[in-house]
Amino acid sequence: MKKLLFVSVCVALLGLMTTSCSKGCKCKIKTDVTGMAPVFEDENMSSKDCKDMQKQLNDEAGMDMYRCN
């Protein structure tokens, strides 16, 4: 019973963390696993504009190098 409660709490916390961090746009190099050095960051950007920024950065680099979310 304790394991089920622990797993439920972990899933709930993970859900809260992902929804709170999904606002805005942060672009980073795909190999930057820590995400500590974003190339571009905007707190008020829409999802569509964020995808456009990813396309623009990758076009400038000439390869699929950046990921924005």
Secondary structure, DSSP 8 states (H G I E B T S, - for coil): -HHHHHHHHHHHHHHHHHHHT-SSEEEEETT-SS--S-SEEETT--HHHHHHHHHHHHHHHTSS-EEE-
